[in-house]
Amino acid sequence: MRGSRNGTRAAGVGVKGGRGRWKVLSIFAPIKYEVFMKTIGKTNNGVNKIFKFGGASVNSVERIQRLAGILRSYKGEKLLVVVSAMGKTTNALEKVAEAFYEGRREEALRLFQQVKDSHITTAKYLLVKNYLAAEAQLRDFFTEVEWLLHDKPVRGYDYYYDQVVCVGELLSTSIVSAYLAETGTGNQWIDVRDIFRTDDNFRDAGIDWTFSAAKVREEILPLFESDEMVITQGFIGATAENESTTLGREGSDYTAAVFASMLDAESLTIWKDVEGVMNADPKLFPDARFISELNYDEVIEMAYYGAQVIHPKTIKPLQNKSIPLYVKCFLDPALPGTVIHNKNIKGLPPIIVLKQEQVLVHLRSKDFSFVGEELTAWLYQLFSGIRVKPNLMQSGAVSLQVCLDDRADKIDKLALAASEFFNVQIEKGLTLLTIRHYDENVLEQLTAGKTVVLRQQTQETVQVLIK
């Protein structure tokens, strides 16, 4: 656990007098989230847009320079910008956390040194005037992780995962903020862990909306009185005990949506390396089609079935406030992108989602008794306790089939617990294909040469488990 960050966080490196110190402000009395949402629109905060840039948009010097160019084109508007970790940094930090937790300290330190070197190198290429101040801030974050790596793990893996992985966003945003300042774009940098209070459900933490909304009013809104832009992190928060947490993989989209809701923003734009939302993953389907317009409900369905374009939790804060979401291409900002809103949409193409590395768990009651409400309720409690989410379920009189992501540790726990009441068989190496707005021709094309293990369908959606 770290000490308080309030005395060390930097506000807009190189902006308006250099690397500042934050004054600790008085804390607003806690207010209900619903009350905050009704009143914040009357505060005349004037925040126009929330932008979120993913790791691909900051994975090189050239792309950070491109990001800065995009932001300069919005001069005169008040922007809150959420930036993810650079490129594959999160994956690299995951390896650091794994090595540390497994007792391979020297390997963890060596892997972390690679992360340090890559960020220092990026800063050197981008910065001149602000390099020393930026380097000092980066080294503060390095120390935060190294302090932990020189210790021994005494808590669960998820705790250490969050303490290590969270640094990726802090490093990227400090470099971006310093570069923007050096190239004449005034901005304020802030540590989102001082804003988003969460529970201690490490790796999938829930935000305390009341506390966090008050902190937005207290600490974020005043920043726009002196600058048009605030730079902060996605994906992370902190507990009341000042321990870092993460909001789940791809949680940066969710961070941006929460800010959009709390600030009553005009819109949220997620900048990606694709034209907009496609009807399928273009890496798997080269003929994937661009979709110019979607509504919230459709995107929720896409996320539910595993589409990776928008984080599943992102839509609700936007939908509740009718805030439009734009998905645009940072490689070509002139493209219109996809707009997501509350209007009805007709004539959508088939939307295809593939989830690979699936497992089908076959459960058959030991005494041939019916799989009724009690057993089904017990199974759902088991799913909740192990923290797995069935991607597909099919039940018969004395059997159940459950399709899950292939996470060996969780599958083993599930099989062991379920064996109390069921004979358990596990079938691996499967792929779950979901098609929204399907027709049989598309389904036949995508399943040609495959064995269909399981099929479910409604009027709108068909799902097949194939091998």
URTAHU-V766457 format. One record per residue. N is the residue number from 1. PSI is psi in whole degrees, 0 to 359 (NA if undefined). Layout:
# URTAHU-V766457
((N:PSI) (N:PSI))
This chain:
# URTAHU-V766457
((1:134) (2:164) (3:179) (4:139) (5:353) (6:333) (7:355) (8:352) (9:142) (10:140) (11:105) (12:76) (13:124) (14:3) (15:127) (16:64) (17:8) (18:198) (19:102) (20:170) (21:144) (22:138) (23:134) (24:121) (25:161) (26:147) (27:131) (28:148) (29:141) (30:139) (31:156) (32:145) (33:317) (34:320) (35:318) (36:316) (37:331) (38:333) (39:337) (40:330) (41:340) (42:359) (43:353) (44:47) (45:336) (46:11) (47:118) (48:307) (49:150) (50:129) (51:142) (52:124) (53:125) (54:178) (55:327) (56:335) (57:353) (58:25) (59:7) (60:165) (61:316) (62:322) (63:327) (64:320) (65:322) (66:318) (67:314) (68:322) (69:321) (70:314) (71:324) (72:331) (73:349) (74:23) (75:138) (76:347) (77:148) (78:120) (79:136) (80:123) (81:121) (82:128) (83:135) (84:176) (85:153) (86:129) (87:239) (88:22) (89:318) (90:316) (91:320) (92:319) (93:329) (94:321) (95:324) (96:312) (97:319) (98:314) (99:316) (100:312) (101:331) (102:8) (103:11) (104:70) (105:313) (106:321) (107:320) (108:316) (109:322) (110:316) (111:322) (112:328) (113:324) (114:320) (115:316) (116:312) (117:318) (118:322) (119:322) (120:319) (121:316) (122:316) (123:321) (124:321) (125:329) (126:329) (127:148) (128:288) (129:319) (130:9) (131:312) (132:318) (133:319) (134:318) (135:319) (136:319) (137:318) (138:317) (139:331) (140:318) (141:322) (142:315) (143:323) (144:321) (145:317) (146:327) (147:320) (148:318) (149:338) (150:0) (151:186) (152:142) (153:131) (154:0) (155:181) (156:159) (157:319) (158:324) (159:310) (160:326) (161:310) (162:322) (163:329) (164:310) (165:330) (166:337) (167:338) (168:314) (169:325) (170:320) (171:313) (172:316) (173:326) (174:322) (175:315) (176:315) (177:315) (178:320) (179:319) (180:315) (181:317) (182:331) (183:15) (184:10) (185:103) (186:139) (187:163) (188:129) (189:139) (190:146) (191:113) (192:342) (193:340) (194:357) (195:310) (196:104) (197:133) (198:171) (199:185) (200:32) (201:78) (202:140) (203:349) (204:53) (205:148) (206:140) (207:136) (208:99) (209:320) (210:309) (211:314) (212:321) (213:320) (214:321) (215:327) (216:315) (217:322) (218:320) (219:328) (220:309) (221:319) (222:336) (223:330) (224:355) (225:336) (226:337) (227:159) (228:353) (229:137) (230:131) (231:129) (232:182) (233:155) (234:171) (235:342) (236:161) (237:199) (238:152) (239:175) (240:338) (241:9) (242:27) (243:134) (244:146) (245:162) (246:156) (247:17) (248:150) (249:144) (250:19) (251:357) (252:324) (253:317) (254:317) (255:312) (256:321) (257:322) (258:315) (259:318) (260:318) (261:313) (262:330) (263:1) (264:47) (265:158) (266:324) (267:164) (268:132) (269:125) (270:118) (271:123) (272:178) (273:21) (274:166) (275:328) (276:209) (277:131) (278:163) (279:355) (280:166) (281:115) (282:342) (283:333) (284:332) (285:94) (286:336) (287:21) (288:144) (289:141) (290:139) (291:119) (292:338) (293:134) (294:163) (295:167) (296:316) (297:318) (298:319) (299:324) (300:317) (301:316) (302:315) (303:319) (304:321) (305:0) (306:6) (307:138) (308:5) (309:314) (310:135) (311:136) (312:326) (313:353) (314:326) (315:319) (316:310) (317:329) (318:316) (319:321) (320:331) (321:5) (322:44) (323:121) (324:146) (325:128) (326:136) (327:112) (328:163) (329:118) (330:344) (331:335) (332:81) (333:343) (334:340) (335:145) (336:332) (337:189) (338:137) (339:136) (340:127) (341:195) (342:1) (343:157) (344:141) (345:134) (346:161) (347:32) (348:146) (349:168) (350:132) (351:122) (352:129) (353:126) (354:128) (355:112) (356:175) (357:58) (358:154) (359:137) (360:116) (361:118) (362:121) (363:123) (364:126) (365:138) (366:324) (367:16) (368:20) (369:156) (370:144) (371:85) (372:201) (373:319) (374:313) (375:321) (376:317) (377:321) (378:319) (379:317) (380:325) (381:323) (382:315) (383:315) (384:317) (385:323) (386:345) (387:55) (388:151) (389:117) (390:134) (391:340) (392:139) (393:144) (394:133) (395:149) (396:192) (397:317) (398:15) (399:160) (400:145) (401:129) (402:123) (403:128) (404:159) (405:143) (406:85) (407:103) (408:316) (409:318) (410:324) (411:319) (412:317) (413:317) (414:313) (415:318) (416:313) (417:319) (418:337) (419:350) (420:325) (421:343) (422:152) (423:130) (424:130) (425:144) (426:128) (427:120) (428:177) (429:33) (430:163) (431:134) (432:119) (433:124) (434:133) (435:116) (436:145) (437:47) (438:163) (439:162) (440:329) (441:314) (442:316) (443:317) (444:320) (445:318) (446:344) (447:3) (448:130) (449:4) (450:157) (451:124) (452:116) (453:324) (454:145) (455:135) (456:146) (457:153) (458:186) (459:329) (460:329) (461:139) (462:140) (463:132) (464:137) (465:122) (466:160) (467:NA))
